[in-house]
Amino acid sequence: MAVAGWWRRRRFACAGLLLYTIIASGIMAPLASREIPSTPAQDLCNHVSGIIEARRALAEGQFPIRVAPDQNQQTRYPIFQFYGNLPYTLGGAAYLATNGDPYRIWKLEVIAFLVLGGLYTYRLARMFTRQPLAALAAGSVFITAPYVLTDIHGRYAFPEIVSFMLLPAVFYYSMRCFVVRRLGPILAGGVSWSALILSHNVTFLYAGIYFGLFFLSWFKPRRKTVFRGLRVGAALALGLVLTAWSIVPQLILVPDLCYGLHTDVFKNGWLTPLGVLLAPSVTLPVHVPTIYIGEPQHFGLQVGWPILAAVGLSMWHWRSPQASHHGRRAVMTRMLVLFGLAFLMTWMPFDLWRALPDLFNYVQFSYRLLMFVVLWGSLLAAYALTLALEGRMRPIHLAAIVIGLGWTAGPYMAPHKTEPHITVAQEIAHPEMGRGGAGATYAMSAAKLAQTTLLHPDIDWPNPATGGLLDTMEYYRYGRIYAAFPGPRPGDALRLEGTVSPDVKAPLRLAILVDGAAVATPELSPGPFQLTVPLPSAPDKQRIIVAVQGDPILTPSPPPHPTPFRKASFTLNHLAMQTEHKPMAPASLLPAETVRAQMLFGNPTTLRVETAQPSMVQLPVVYYPGMLHVDVDGRHVRVQHLGRYVAVELPPGQHVVTVRFVGVVWANALSSIAWTGVALFALALAARRFIRLRGMKPTRRTSSVMRILRAGLPRTKAPASPIPSASEL
């Protein structure tokens, strides 16, 4: 009887699990081959390499993972601190446990998250409509939406698709917090928010905005409503505390990284005109591939006609008598408004973004907001089916809907192209997850490093062996190269060597600035050049900031469509200061290239250095202010840097140096305490539930534990209706 009761309650959820597994497997069918397809910027190879790097990070004892051990020539680049921590951690853990094919693990992980997204959309839709078949259809609409297929087959946006599939879970537990006075939904909501934060920052930012608007729309100055909002806010706050170890370093460092936060989203609005959003199948805003659209056959930024039809039916039946039952009209109204807002921000017929704070520009491309168009539209699909069929939906209707969804999804799943030189074995042997700019995006910007770098007369800033400040991608974006030098004395000069690009048809005017003021503007013809530029004397200054840039008027004209980088008009191979005076730093310079050869293979953060005289030693570890812990011979030392690398001053002799990326210590401790508390409360709730199910009377000790936790445990039963009525709110 117990089994029969369990099956009666869970049969639709089990059917959904089977249905969504079949649909997800079909979605991934074009990638069934064991060969990795060729993708724009090799993003798929990046993700496979990310799983490989995550496995190696876990194997060397990192948890949570922050550093990709092999990335950027083993310079301890903390890409996982800023991007896709959860997806790569799960993939790396599966790879470490099974030693399987990392590409296959990636595919299985995507399938698992598609099933998760479908199941939680089903749970949300069933909570709202109380119609299980309509809810199963809503989950199918969600995971077959055109933007989901584009994220997988066109953009290969692994962390984004994971965060996309987590949105229904976050919204579901937020709704549970809103309508139920229990501790369990708050804990589950906090964990789901934490998972979303660790997957994709953009998705988290806009989830907070859209979900916040939904719950704020119910607010009335009543005690019951206030406490409902506080429970939702408590889940979000718990998620932030659980993820403080990741969020706090990002808030501190991101403004000073190579790209920071600001992007002019309106300039990218040409990707989502109205005709593209409303098209019935794959339609592009241009007829030729661009830097944004590498595979036109897989790049569809459509809302999808199933969702558009669902929204239309919801509006048609909005005034029907059945729409007033169980608070349906109130919820539908809010979802229709939020659907319209997300659609408008995706379409962008006018520059709405200039009226918003700069933080909103973090979305980069407005088409990313299609995630919320799909979420609200899928939930409205459940309402549309419930109202259109008057609650008499049958399995045959669900089968017809799934077949129709498969027909509309077909054009987005064209075959993929493969290239023989792209193999899984190659990625395992030489993992590289920095293609497409990821290898430099999360490095400290040259402008920031030039303001704080140590000064040393022997350093040549463009030379990679000394960790110079020059970064090609940063020059493409800003068109300016930075370096720092000691305050010049009479007779000091800059020595520059480089090459002007042959693509520059007219003479290039090079501007050399010291602390923002131009000291020389020579005109250079295409080809190699050598310059000696006298510096104005300023011996009282500790340092000066030198900037070298090309005249933007004479650089090649930009392409017809916006691109993130412009072609460099010149390269700089040597930039140093010529001086006849006594050096300010008497210690000789030991460059990072020399130290790298002496690294111990067992632990990449431990280095052995031998110096014959007092030396300024560059360690082959990228520098992040306030985030690194450096020990020399077991003693903690202050972190300094020369160029992009950590630097320490060592006396003669043999030394053992350890460098670890630790982030913010207090944030790490806060997250550790929060996770411990969540685990203990979850165990207490599970024990309480087990005792109730077994029909056992709690012991005296158990009762005392429950008495301690009673402040967070329910005192009354949950309301019969999962959605509060309009009168209650």
Residue pairs with C-beta under 8 A, 6 or more apart in sequence:
7 14
12 122
12 126
12 132
12 133
12 135
12 136
13 119
13 122
13 123
15 136
16 118
16 119
16 122
16 135
16 136
16 139
17 115
17 119
19 118
19 136
19 139
19 140
19 402
20 114
20 115
20 118
20 119
20 139
20 140
20 143
21 111
21 115
23 114
23 118
23 140
23 143
23 144
23 402
23 405
23 406
24 110
24 111
24 114
24 115
24 118
24 143
25 111
26 406
27 111
27 114
27 143
27 144
27 148
27 149
27 152
27 409
27 413
28 107
28 110
28 111
28 152
29 413
30 153
30 413
30 414
30 415
30 416
31 37
31 107
31 153
31 416
33 416
33 418
34 101
34 103
34 104
34 424
35 418
35 422
35 423
36 44
36 45
36 48
36 103
36 418
36 422
36 423
36 424
36 427
37 44
37 416
37 417
37 418
37 422
38 416
38 417
38 418
38 419
38 422
39 45
39 156
39 294
39 295
39 416
40 156
40 294
40 295
40 436
41 294
41 435
41 436
41 437
42 422
42 435
42 436
43 155
43 156
43 157
43 435
43 436
44 106
44 156
45 422
45 427
45 432
45 435
46 432
46 433
46 434
46 435
46 436
46 438
47 106
47 156
47 158
47 433
48 102
48 103
48 106
48 424
48 427
49 427
49 431
49 432
49 433
50 68
50 84
50 87
50 88
50 91
50 158
50 433
51 88
51 91
51 92
51 95
51 102
51 105
51 106
52 92
52 95
52 102
52 427
52 428
52 431
53 68
53 69
53 70
53 71
53 80
53 88
53 92
53 431
53 433
54 65
54 68
54 80
54 88
54 89
54 91
54 92
54 93
54 95
55 91
55 92
55 93
55 95
55 96
55 102
56 69
56 70
56 92
56 431
57 65
57 66
57 67
57 68
57 69
57 80
57 92
58 65
58 89
58 92
58 93
58 96
59 96
60 69
60 603
60 604
64 80
64 85
64 89
64 245
64 246
65 80
65 85
65 88
65 89
65 92
66 78
66 80
66 81
66 661
66 663
67 76
67 77
67 78
67 79
67 80
67 81
67 661
68 77
68 78
68 79
68 80
68 431
68 433
69 76
69 604
70 430
70 431
71 77
71 79
71 431
71 432
71 433
71 434
71 439
72 434
72 439
72 622
73 596
73 620
74 596
74 599
74 604
74 620
75 620
75 621
75 622
75 645
76 604
76 605
76 621
76 622
76 659
76 661
77 434
77 439
77 442
77 443
77 622
78 442
78 622
78 624
78 627
78 661
79 433
79 434
79 438
79 442
80 88
80 89
81 246
81 249
81 250
81 442
81 661
81 663
82 250
82 253
82 254
82 257
82 442
83 159
83 438
83 442
84 158
84 159
84 162
84 199
84 200
85 198
85 199
85 246
86 159
86 162
86 195
86 198
86 199
87 109
87 158
87 159
87 162
87 199
88 159
89 198
90 109
91 102
91 105
91 106
91 109
94 100
94 105
94 108
94 109
95 102
95 105
98 105
101 424
102 424
102 427
102 428
103 424
103 427
106 158
109 162
110 152
110 158
110 161
110 162
113 161
113 162
113 165
113 166
114 143
114 148
114 165
116 165
116 166
116 169
117 139
117 142
117 143
117 164
117 165
117 166
117 167
117 168
117 169
118 139
118 140
118 142
118 143
119 139
120 168
120 169
120 171
120 172
121 135
121 138
121 139
121 142
121 143
121 168
121 375
121 378
121 379
122 135
122 136
122 138
122 139
123 135
123 168
123 172
124 135
124 138
124 168
124 171
124 172
124 175
124 379
125 131
125 134
125 135
125 138
125 139
125 378
125 379
125 381
125 382
126 132
126 135
126 382
127 172
127 175
127 722
127 723
128 328
128 331
128 379
128 382
128 383
128 722
128 723
129 135
129 328
129 382
129 383
129 386
130 326
131 382
131 385
131 386
131 391
131 393
133 385
133 393
133 394
133 395
133 397
133 398
134 381
134 382
134 383
134 385
134 386
134 389
134 393
135 382
136 398
137 381
137 382
137 385
137 393
137 397
137 398
137 401
137 402
138 378
138 379
138 381
138 382
138 385
139 378
140 401
140 402
140 405
141 304
141 306
141 307
141 310
141 377
141 378
141 381
141 401
141 405
142 148
142 168
142 374
142 375
142 378
143 165
144 306
144 405
144 406
144 408
144 409
145 303
145 304
145 306
145 307
145 374
145 377
145 378
146 282
146 300
146 301
146 302
146 303
146 304
146 409
146 412
147 300
147 301
147 302
147 304
147 367
147 370
147 371
147 373
147 374
148 161
148 164
148 374
149 298
149 300
149 409
149 412
149 413
150 298
150 299
150 300
150 301
150 412
151 157
151 160
151 161
151 164
152 161
153 295
153 298
153 412
153 413
153 414
153 416
154 295
154 298
154 299
154 300
154 412
155 299
159 199
159 200
160 199
160 200
160 202
160 203
160 368
162 199
162 200
163 196
163 199
163 200
163 203
163 204
164 203
164 371
164 374
166 192
166 195
166 196
166 199
166 203
167 196
167 203
167 207
167 371
167 372
167 375
168 375
169 192
169 195
170 189
170 192
170 193
170 196
170 207
170 211
171 207
171 211
171 375
173 185
173 188
173 189
173 192
173 235
174 189
174 211
174 215
174 232
174 235
174 236
175 722
176 182
176 185
176 188
176 189
177 185
177 186
177 189
177 228
177 231
177 232
177 234
177 235
178 215
178 218
178 228
178 229
178 231
178 232
179 228
179 718
179 719
179 722
179 723
179 724
180 714
180 718
180 719
181 227
181 231
181 714
181 715
181 716
181 718
182 713
182 714
182 718
183 681
183 685
183 709
183 712
183 713
183 714
184 685
185 231
185 235
186 231
186 234
186 235
186 238
186 712
187 238
187 678
187 681
187 682
187 685
188 235
189 232
189 235
189 236
189 238
189 239
190 234
190 235
190 236
190 237
190 238
190 239
190 241
190 242
190 678
191 239
191 242
191 678
192 239
193 204
193 235
193 236
193 238
193 239
193 240
193 242
193 243
194 238
194 239
194 242
194 243
196 203
196 204
196 207
196 239
197 204
197 239
197 240
197 243
197 246
197 247
198 243
198 246
201 250
201 362
202 362
202 363
202 364
202 368
203 368
203 371
205 359
205 362
205 363
206 363
206 368
206 369
206 371
206 372
207 372
208 236
210 338
210 341
210 342
210 372
213 338
213 341
214 334
214 335
214 338
215 228
215 229
215 232
216 229
217 334
218 225
218 228
218 229
218 724
218 729
219 225
219 226
219 229
220 729
224 728
225 729
228 724
238 674
238 678
240 247
241 670
241 671
241 674
242 671
242 674
242 675
242 678
243 671
244 667
244 668
244 670
244 671
244 674
245 663
245 664
245 667
245 668
245 670
245 671
245 672
246 663
247 667
248 663
248 664
248 667
249 627
249 663
249 664
249 667
252 626
252 627
252 664
253 444
253 624
253 625
253 627
254 260
254 261
255 261
256 444
256 445
256 448
257 441
257 442
257 443
257 444
257 445
258 440
258 441
258 442
258 443
258 444
258 445
258 471
258 473
258 474
258 477
259 441
259 477
260 445
261 358
261 359
261 361
261 362
262 358
262 361
263 361
263 362
263 363
263 364
264 353
264 361
265 348
265 353
265 360
265 361
265 363
265 364
265 365
265 366
266 348
266 351
266 352
266 353
266 354
267 562
268 292
268 364
268 365
268 366
268 562
269 347
269 348
269 366
270 285
270 561
270 562
271 285
271 292
271 293
271 301
271 365
271 366
271 367
272 285
272 301
272 346
272 347
272 348
272 366
272 367
273 285
273 347
274 347
274 349
275 283
276 283
276 284
276 285
276 301
276 302
277 301
277 302
277 303
277 343
277 346
277 347
278 302
278 303
278 308
279 300
279 302
280 302
280 305
280 408
281 300
281 302
281 408
281 411
282 296
282 297
282 298
282 299
282 300
282 302
282 411
282 412
283 300
283 302
284 293
284 296
284 299
286 293
286 561
289 295
289 296
290 561
290 563
291 561
291 563
291 564
292 365
292 561
293 299
297 414
298 412
298 413
298 414
298 416
300 411
300 412
301 367
301 370
303 343
303 370
303 373
303 374
303 377
304 374
304 377
304 408
305 408
306 381
306 404
306 405
306 408
307 373
307 374
307 377
307 378
307 380
307 381
308 377
309 384
310 377
310 378
310 380
310 381
310 383
310 384
310 385
311 336
311 339
311 377
311 380
311 384
312 384
313 384
313 387
313 388
314 332
314 335
314 336
314 380
314 383
314 384
314 387
315 336
317 323
317 383
317 384
317 387
317 388
318 329
318 332
318 333
318 336
320 387
322 328
322 386
322 387
322 390
322 391
323 329
323 332
323 387
326 721
326 723
326 725
327 721
327 723
327 724
327 725
327 726
328 383
328 386
328 387
330 725
330 726
330 729
331 383
331 723
332 380
332 383
335 376
335 379
335 380
335 383
336 376
336 380
338 372
338 376
339 373
339 376
339 377
339 380
342 369
342 370
342 372
342 373
342 376
343 373
344 352
345 352
345 366
345 369
346 366
346 367
346 369
346 370
346 373
347 366
348 366
353 360
353 361
363 369
385 393
385 397
385 401
386 393
389 397
432 439
433 439
434 440
437 473
437 564
440 471
440 472
440 473
440 474
441 473
443 471
443 622
443 644
444 622
444 623
444 624
444 625
444 644
445 474
446 469
446 470
446 471
446 474
446 481
446 482
446 483
447 478
447 480
447 482
449 469
449 482
449 484
449 623
449 641
449 643
449 644
450 469
450 482
450 483
450 484
450 545
450 546
451 484
451 545
452 625
452 641
453 469
453 484
453 543
453 641
453 642
453 643
454 585
454 616
454 640
454 641
454 642
454 647
455 484
455 485
455 486
455 542
455 543
455 584
455 585
456 585
456 589
456 616
456 642
457 486
457 577
457 579
457 583
457 584
457 585
458 588
458 589
459 466
459 468
459 576
459 589
459 642
459 643
460 466
460 468
460 574
460 575
460 576
461 468
461 469
461 470
461 483
461 575
461 576
461 643
462 468
462 470
462 572
462 573
462 574
462 575
463 574
463 591
464 593
465 591
465 592
465 593
466 589
466 591
466 592
466 593
466 618
466 642
466 643
466 645
467 591
467 592
467 618
467 642
467 643
467 644
467 645
468 483
468 575
468 643
468 644
469 481
469 482
469 483
469 484
469 643
469 644
470 481
470 483
470 572
470 575
472 568
473 565
475 481
475 568
476 564
476 565
476 566
476 567
476 568
477 564
477 565
479 549
479 550
479 552
479 555
479 566
480 547
480 548
480 549
481 547
481 548
481 549
481 572
481 575
482 545
482 546
482 547
483 545
483 546
483 548
483 575
484 543
484 544
484 545
484 546
485 494
485 535
485 543
485 544
485 546
485 577
486 542
486 543
486 544
486 577
486 584
487 538
487 539
487 540
487 541
487 542
487 543
487 544
488 535
488 536
488 537
488 538
488 539
488 544
488 577
488 579
489 537
489 539
489 579
489 581
490 537
491 579
491 580
491 581
492 534
492 535
492 537
492 577
492 578
492 579
492 580
492 581
493 532
493 533
493 534
493 535
493 577
493 578
494 512
494 531
494 532
494 533
494 535
494 546
494 575
494 576
494 577
494 578
495 530
495 531
495 532
495 574
495 575
495 576
495 577
495 578
496 512
496 529
496 530
496 531
496 532
496 533
496 548
496 572
496 574
496 575
497 528
497 529
497 530
497 531
497 572
497 573
497 574
497 575
498 528
498 529
498 570
498 571
498 572
498 573
498 574
499 527
499 528
499 529
499 570
499 571
499 573
500 508
500 524
500 525
500 526
500 527
500 529
500 569
500 570
501 526
501 567
501 568
501 569
501 570
501 571
502 526
502 527
503 556
503 567
503 569
504 526
504 554
504 555
504 556
504 569
504 570
506 554
507 523
507 524
507 525
507 554
508 523
508 524
508 525
508 526
508 550
508 551
508 554
508 555
508 569
508 570
509 521
509 522
509 523
509 524
509 550
509 551
509 553
509 554
510 520
510 521
510 522
510 523
510 524
510 531
510 548
510 549
510 550
510 551
510 570
511 518
511 520
511 521
511 547
511 548
511 549
511 550
511 551
512 518
512 519
512 520
512 521
512 522
512 533
512 546
512 547
512 548
513 519
513 546
513 547
513 548
513 549
514 535
514 536
514 544
514 545
514 546
514 547
515 544
515 545
516 545
516 547
519 533
519 534
519 535
519 536
520 531
520 533
521 551
522 531
524 570
532 578
535 544
535 577
538 544
546 575
548 572
548 575
550 569
550 570
554 569
555 566
555 567
555 569
556 566
556 567
556 569
558 566
585 616
586 614
587 613
587 614
587 615
587 616
587 649
588 613
588 614
588 615
588 616
589 615
589 616
589 618
589 642
590 609
590 611
590 615
590 616
590 617
590 618
591 618
592 618
592 619
592 620
592 645
593 620
595 607
595 609
595 617
595 618
595 619
595 620
596 620
598 607
598 608
598 609
598 610
599 606
599 607
599 620
600 606
600 607
600 608
603 658
605 621
605 658
605 659
605 660
606 656
606 657
606 658
607 619
607 620
607 656
607 657
607 658
607 659
608 654
608 655
608 656
608 657
609 617
609 650
609 654
609 655
609 656
609 657
610 653
610 654
610 655
611 617
611 650
611 651
611 652
611 653
611 655
612 652
613 652
614 649
614 650
614 651
614 652
615 649
615 650
616 642
616 647
616 648
616 649
617 647
617 648
617 649
617 650
617 657
618 642
618 643
618 645
618 646
618 647
619 630
619 645
619 646
619 647
619 648
619 657
619 659
620 645
621 628
621 645
621 646
621 659
622 644
622 645
622 646
623 639
623 641
623 644
623 645
623 646
624 661
625 639
626 639
626 664
627 661
627 662
627 663
627 664
628 639
628 646
628 659
628 660
628 661
628 662
629 636
629 639
629 659
629 660
629 662
630 636
630 637
630 638
630 639
630 646
630 648
630 657
630 658
630 659
631 637
631 657
631 658
632 648
632 650
632 655
632 656
632 657
633 655
633 656
634 656
637 648
639 646
640 646
640 647
640 648
640 649
641 647
646 659
648 657
662 668
681 709
681 712
684 705
684 706
684 709
685 713
687 702
688 706
688 713
691 698
691 702
698 706
706 713
